[in-house]
């Protein structure tokens, strides 16, 4: 390997069939190691994406629970606070829940498309 570029040097021409076979076997070994590194890197990236999608899904479910709890408590809050502030709190919690849910769905759909071999462009 060259020190500056990290690329493999081209093998020298073999004088005998045995040396040629040895060069082919060495190249095959390097190719197999490179394929294994590529597979490991792709698996790691896939696991990170699925983890991110599941975390977003979990967060969206928590935010939906917050919205439902605020909705259930809103009659009590209306007694103590004016209705615009209660409506603003409900609207804010609903918007957050919907946004995070949409992000989770988008991430999990992108993961499904990558799993089927259709890599999408980043938008």
Protein Blocks (a to p, Z undefined) as FASTA:
>chain_A
ZZklopacdddddfbfklmmmmmmmmmmmmmmmmmmmmmmmmmmmmmmmmmmmmmmmmmm
mmmmmmmmmmmmmmmmmmmpcfklmmmmmmmmmmmmmmmmmmmmmmmmmmmmmmnopacd
dZZ
